[in-house]
Amino acid sequence: MLLNLSHAKLILTPQQLQVRLQPSGAVLGVFADDLRLIGTANLIVANVGSVSWQLPLENDEQLQQVADFYGIAVETR
């Protein structure tokens, strides 16, 4: 599945999420098991050992699409 954001493209595969940042072209990747979704901030959080990153999404719908695709519950803090 592909999600286009104003600042990135998200490529969702069953095992992995890949983020291609715009306009730099930098690529971030994370396995689905290492994802957290924060609903109050529409935020994807990746925590892989000593490397972590966060990516804000533009709206609730995008966050729900990621949650549905991976079967991950959206956390509310």
NORDAKA-V261546 format. One record per pair of residues at least 12 apart in sequence whose C-alpha atoms are under 10 Angstrom apart, sorted by sequence separation. I is the first residue (numbers start at 1). J is the second residue. If there is no record, write none. Layout:
i:I j:J
i:I j:J
//
This chain:
i:1 j:13
i:7 j:19
i:8 j:20
i:9 j:21
i:17 j:29
i:18 j:30
i:34 j:46
i:35 j:47
i:43 j:55
i:44 j:56
i:1 j:14
i:7 j:20
i:8 j:21
i:9 j:22
i:16 j:29
i:17 j:30
i:18 j:31
i:33 j:46
i:34 j:47
i:35 j:48
i:42 j:55
i:43 j:56
i:44 j:57
i:7 j:21
i:8 j:22
i:16 j:30
i:17 j:31
i:32 j:46
i:33 j:47
i:34 j:48
i:41 j:55
i:42 j:56
i:43 j:57
i:2 j:17
i:6 j:21
i:7 j:22
i:8 j:23
i:15 j:30
i:16 j:31
i:17 j:32
i:30 j:45
i:31 j:46
i:33 j:48
i:34 j:49
i:41 j:56
i:42 j:57
i:43 j:58
i:1 j:17
i:2 j:18
i:3 j:19
i:4 j:20
i:5 j:21
i:6 j:22
i:7 j:23
i:8 j:24
i:9 j:25
i:15 j:31
i:16 j:32
i:30 j:46
i:31 j:47
i:41 j:57
i:42 j:58
i:43 j:59
i:5 j:22
i:6 j:23
i:7 j:24
i:8 j:25
i:10 j:27
i:14 j:31
i:15 j:32
i:16 j:33
i:17 j:34
i:29 j:46
i:30 j:47
i:31 j:48
i:37 j:54
i:41 j:58
i:42 j:59
i:43 j:60
i:8 j:26
i:9 j:27
i:10 j:28
i:11 j:29
i:13 j:31
i:14 j:32
i:15 j:33
i:16 j:34
i:17 j:35
i:28 j:46
i:30 j:48
i:34 j:52
i:36 j:54
i:37 j:55
i:38 j:56
i:41 j:59
i:42 j:60
i:8 j:27
i:10 j:29
i:13 j:32
i:16 j:35
i:29 j:48
i:35 j:54
i:37 j:56
i:41 j:60
i:42 j:61
i:43 j:62
i:44 j:63
i:12 j:32
i:39 j:59
i:40 j:60
i:42 j:62
i:43 j:63
i:39 j:60
i:42 j:63
i:30 j:52
i:41 j:63
i:42 j:64
i:44 j:66
i:30 j:53
i:44 j:67
i:29 j:53
i:39 j:63
i:28 j:53
i:38 j:63
i:39 j:64
i:37 j:63
i:28 j:55
i:37 j:64
i:17 j:46
i:37 j:66
i:37 j:67
i:44 j:74
i:36 j:67
i:43 j:74
i:35 j:67
i:42 j:74
i:43 j:75
i:42 j:75
i:21 j:55
i:39 j:73
i:40 j:74
i:41 j:75
i:42 j:76
i:35 j:70
i:37 j:72
i:38 j:73
i:39 j:74
i:40 j:75
i:41 j:76
i:19 j:55
i:36 j:72
i:37 j:73
i:38 j:74
i:39 j:75
i:40 j:76
i:41 j:77
i:33 j:70
i:35 j:72
i:36 j:73
i:37 j:74
i:38 j:75
i:39 j:76
i:40 j:77
i:32 j:70
i:36 j:74
i:37 j:75
i:38 j:76
i:39 j:77
i:32 j:71
i:33 j:72
i:36 j:75
i:37 j:76
i:38 j:77
i:32 j:72
i:8 j:55
i:7 j:55
i:7 j:56
i:8 j:57
i:17 j:66
i:7 j:57
i:5 j:56
i:6 j:57
i:7 j:58
i:5 j:57
i:6 j:58
i:5 j:58
i:17 j:70
i:5 j:59
i:12 j:66
i:16 j:70
i:14 j:69
i:15 j:70
i:10 j:66
i:13 j:69
i:14 j:70
i:5 j:62
i:12 j:69
i:13 j:70
i:4 j:62
i:12 j:70
i:3 j:62
i:3 j:65
i:3 j:66
i:1 j:65
i:1 j:66
i:1 j:69
//
